[in-house]
Amino acid sequence: MAMSSSMSLFCRLTGRSLGTVLGRGRGKTLTARRWYICASRTAHSSLDLFKKDTGVIYRVLGVDSTLVQDTPLRFRDWAVVLADTHIDSGQHYWEVTVKKSHEFRVGVAEVLTSRDECVGTNSSSWVFAFGQRKWFAMTTGKQVPVPLVGKPDQVGLLLDYEAGRLSLVDIQKAEVVYTIKTQFRSSICPAFALWDGELLTHSGLEIPPEL
């Protein structure tokens, strides 16, 4: 699924990390932390920020690319977003509301993942992709169908760093739909790709006890 260079990226989401009180972690104590969008360093000119930098909207025309600072951290050809919080331990949970989008990806990526590739196409990113009214789990470009029907307006992501698990959560049913299993080798952060519409991130939430 190639995307034109007019597509964008945003980086700094809302989420949380381990430490004090994030939720119920099977006997572990968790901490809540918020992520925000790092527009000055990473956002493509086609993306606008909103909701106090916790959301991103895709603009077809966008801003003149010469007006945004070019940095090595910026995704050059893909509408990708990375959070500014680096995760290297613990359990974490966040939610994403998606509106007016027919194709997007949500998941995690290594902090130093390539800025020339879209998340889900390499071995340093793990995402759940929605496209053509279907869900897939993706990494290294391989797609595995996920049994989630339609496009929910809001989904959850549950991460267990040590166990190497990233799960897609059906919020309405409060249950895990599918889990990607891997071994994280370095610091990671929440990652998002957006082809159209908008994304809004939610953090400071407790891990649902049902999970």
C-alpha positions as CSV (number, residue, x, y, z in Angstrom):
1,M,0.0,0.0,0.0
2,A,2.2,2.8,-1.2
3,M,1.4,6.3,-0.3
4,S,2.3,9.5,-2.3
5,S,4.8,12.0,-0.9
6,S,1.9,14.4,-0.3
7,M,0.9,12.2,2.7
8,S,2.0,12.9,6.2
9,L,3.2,12.1,9.6
10,F,2.6,13.1,13.2
11,C,4.6,12.3,16.3
12,R,3.7,12.7,19.9
13,L,0.6,11.0,21.0
14,T,-1.3,10.5,24.2
15,G,-0.7,7.2,26.1
16,R,0.9,5.9,29.2
17,S,3.7,4.0,30.7
18,L,4.7,1.8,33.7
19,G,5.4,3.2,37.1
20,T,2.7,4.2,39.4
21,V,-0.9,4.1,38.6
22,L,-1.9,3.3,35.1
23,G,-4.4,0.6,35.8
24,R,-4.5,-3.1,36.7
25,G,-1.4,-4.9,35.6
26,R,-1.8,-8.4,37.0
27,G,-0.2,-7.5,40.3
28,K,2.1,-4.8,38.8
29,T,1.9,-1.1,39.7
30,L,1.5,1.1,36.7
31,T,1.9,4.8,35.9
32,A,0.0,7.0,33.6
33,R,1.7,9.4,31.2
34,R,0.5,11.5,28.3
35,W,2.0,11.8,24.8
36,Y,1.5,14.7,22.5
37,I,2.1,15.4,18.8
38,C,5.6,16.5,17.9
39,A,4.6,18.7,14.9
40,S,7.8,20.8,14.6
41,R,10.0,17.8,14.2
42,T,7.9,15.1,12.5
43,A,4.6,16.3,11.1
44,H,4.2,16.3,7.3
45,S,2.9,19.4,5.8
46,S,-0.4,17.6,4.9
47,L,-1.3,17.2,8.6
48,D,-2.9,19.7,10.9
49,L,-3.0,19.2,14.7
50,F,-6.1,19.7,16.9
51,K,-7.4,19.0,20.4
52,K,-4.3,20.4,22.2
53,D,-2.0,18.3,20.0
54,T,-3.6,15.0,20.8
55,G,-5.2,14.6,17.4
56,V,-4.3,14.9,13.7
57,I,-6.3,15.6,10.6
58,Y,-5.2,14.9,7.1
59,R,-5.5,17.8,4.6
60,V,-5.2,16.9,0.9
61,L,-3.6,20.2,0.0
62,G,-1.9,20.8,3.3
63,V,0.7,23.5,3.9
64,D,3.5,24.6,1.6
65,S,6.2,22.0,2.4
66,T,8.9,24.8,2.2
67,L,7.3,26.3,5.3
68,V,7.9,23.3,7.6
69,Q,11.4,22.5,9.0
70,D,13.1,19.5,7.4
71,T,14.6,17.2,10.0
72,P,15.9,13.6,10.1
73,L,13.0,12.7,12.4
74,R,10.4,13.6,9.9
75,F,8.7,10.9,7.8
76,R,9.3,11.9,4.2
77,D,6.7,10.0,2.1
78,W,4.2,8.5,4.6
79,A,1.4,9.8,6.8
80,V,3.0,8.3,10.0
81,V,3.0,9.4,13.6
82,L,5.3,8.4,16.4
83,A,4.8,9.2,20.1
84,D,7.4,11.2,22.0
85,T,7.4,8.8,24.9
86,H,9.9,5.9,24.6
87,I,8.8,2.6,26.0
88,D,11.3,-0.1,27.1
89,S,9.4,-1.9,29.8
90,G,6.0,-2.5,31.4
91,Q,2.3,-2.7,30.3
92,H,0.6,0.1,28.5
93,Y,-2.9,0.9,27.2
94,W,-4.2,3.7,25.0
95,E,-7.2,4.3,22.7
96,V,-7.7,5.9,19.4
97,T,-10.8,7.4,17.9
98,V,-10.9,7.4,14.1
99,K,-13.3,9.6,12.0
100,K,-13.9,9.9,8.3
101,S,-11.0,7.6,7.5
102,H,-11.1,4.6,5.1
103,E,-7.5,3.5,5.6
104,F,-5.2,3.8,8.6
105,R,-2.8,1.9,10.8
106,V,-2.3,1.9,14.6
107,G,0.4,0.1,16.6
108,V,4.0,0.6,17.7
109,A,7.4,1.1,16.1
110,E,11.0,1.3,17.2
111,V,12.0,4.8,18.0
112,L,14.6,4.7,15.3
113,T,12.4,3.0,12.6
114,S,13.1,4.1,9.1
115,R,11.6,7.4,8.1
116,D,11.5,6.2,4.4
117,E,9.1,3.3,5.1
118,C,5.5,3.1,6.3
119,V,4.8,1.4,9.6
120,G,3.9,-2.3,9.1
121,T,6.2,-2.7,6.1
122,N,9.4,-3.4,8.0
123,S,10.7,-5.5,11.0
124,S,10.9,-2.5,13.3
125,S,7.1,-1.8,13.4
126,W,4.0,-3.8,14.4
127,V,0.5,-2.4,13.5
128,F,-3.1,-3.2,13.0
129,A,-4.2,-1.9,9.6
130,F,-7.7,-1.1,8.3
131,G,-8.4,-0.9,4.6
132,Q,-11.0,-2.0,2.1
133,R,-13.4,-2.5,5.1
134,K,-11.1,-5.2,6.6
135,W,-8.6,-5.4,9.5
136,F,-5.1,-6.9,9.3
137,A,-2.2,-7.4,11.6
138,M,1.0,-6.2,9.9
139,T,4.8,-6.4,10.2
140,T,7.5,-6.8,7.6
141,G,4.8,-6.2,5.0
142,K,3.0,-9.4,5.8
143,Q,-0.8,-9.2,6.4
144,V,-2.8,-11.5,8.6
145,P,-6.6,-11.1,8.6
146,V,-8.0,-10.0,12.0
147,P,-11.6,-11.0,12.9
148,L,-12.9,-7.5,13.6
149,V,-15.9,-6.7,11.4
150,G,-16.3,-3.1,10.1
151,K,-14.5,0.0,11.3
152,P,-15.2,0.7,15.0
153,D,-15.1,4.5,15.7
154,Q,-12.7,3.7,18.6
155,V,-10.3,0.9,19.4
156,G,-7.8,0.1,22.2
157,L,-4.2,-1.1,22.1
158,L,-2.7,-3.1,24.9
159,L,1.1,-3.5,25.0
160,D,3.1,-5.8,27.2
161,Y,6.7,-5.0,26.5
162,E,8.4,-7.9,28.3
163,A,6.0,-10.5,27.0
164,G,6.4,-9.1,23.4
165,R,2.6,-8.7,22.9
166,L,0.6,-6.0,21.2
167,S,-3.1,-6.5,21.3
168,L,-6.0,-4.9,19.5
169,V,-9.0,-4.3,21.8
170,D,-12.6,-4.2,20.9
171,I,-13.7,-1.4,23.4
172,Q,-17.4,-2.2,23.0
173,K,-17.0,-5.8,24.1
174,A,-14.0,-5.1,26.3
175,E,-12.0,-8.0,24.9
176,V,-8.8,-8.6,23.0
177,V,-9.5,-9.3,19.3
178,Y,-6.0,-10.2,18.1
179,T,-2.5,-10.3,19.5
180,I,0.8,-9.7,17.6
181,K,3.6,-11.7,19.3
182,T,7.2,-10.6,18.8
183,Q,10.4,-9.7,20.8
184,F,11.0,-6.0,21.2
185,R,14.8,-5.4,20.8
186,S,14.9,-1.7,21.7
187,S,12.8,1.3,22.8
188,I,9.4,1.6,21.0
189,C,6.6,4.2,20.8
190,P,3.0,4.3,19.6
191,A,2.8,4.7,15.8
192,F,0.0,5.7,13.5
193,A,-0.5,6.1,9.7
194,L,-3.4,8.0,8.2
195,W,-4.5,8.2,4.6
196,D,-7.6,10.4,5.1
197,G,-9.9,11.7,7.8
198,E,-8.6,12.2,11.4
199,L,-7.3,10.4,14.5
200,L,-7.7,11.4,18.1
201,T,-5.7,9.7,20.8
202,H,-6.8,9.1,24.4
203,S,-4.4,8.5,27.4
204,G,-4.5,8.6,31.2
205,L,-6.9,5.6,31.0
206,E,-6.7,2.5,33.2
207,I,-6.3,-0.9,31.6
208,P,-9.8,-2.4,31.6
209,P,-10.0,-5.0,34.3
210,E,-11.5,-7.5,31.8
211,L,-8.2,-7.5,30.0
